[in-house]
Amino acid sequence: MPEQRRRFSAQFRAEAVQMVIESGRPIAEVARDLGIHDGTLGNWVNAFRRAHPEPDQPLTPVERVRVKELEDEVRRLRMENEFLKKAAAFFARTHP
């Protein structure tokens, strides 16, 4: 009689992969702790790494400053845009 395959939820798979990636522990060790076959966990980790090839690189201090400047500029431009919309609506009402 063939052995029945265990089914794992997407959340369980994601958490298992996260344990391997974030902790830096070997796949075999994490699989042993979770009670699953290390080949199965290895497949999940490989699939995740193929889907997410390179982790985001941290920003350099210069890039952080530039991002902050751009965020400030976007905030200012949005406020100016809102003001201009209100002014245009006001003049449209008072000067038909």
Secondary structure by P-SEA (a helix, b strand, c coil): cbbbbbbbcaaaaaaaaaaaaaacccaaaaaaaacccaaaaaaaaaaaaaacccccccccaaaaaaaaaaaaaaaaaaaaaaaaaaaaaaaaaacc
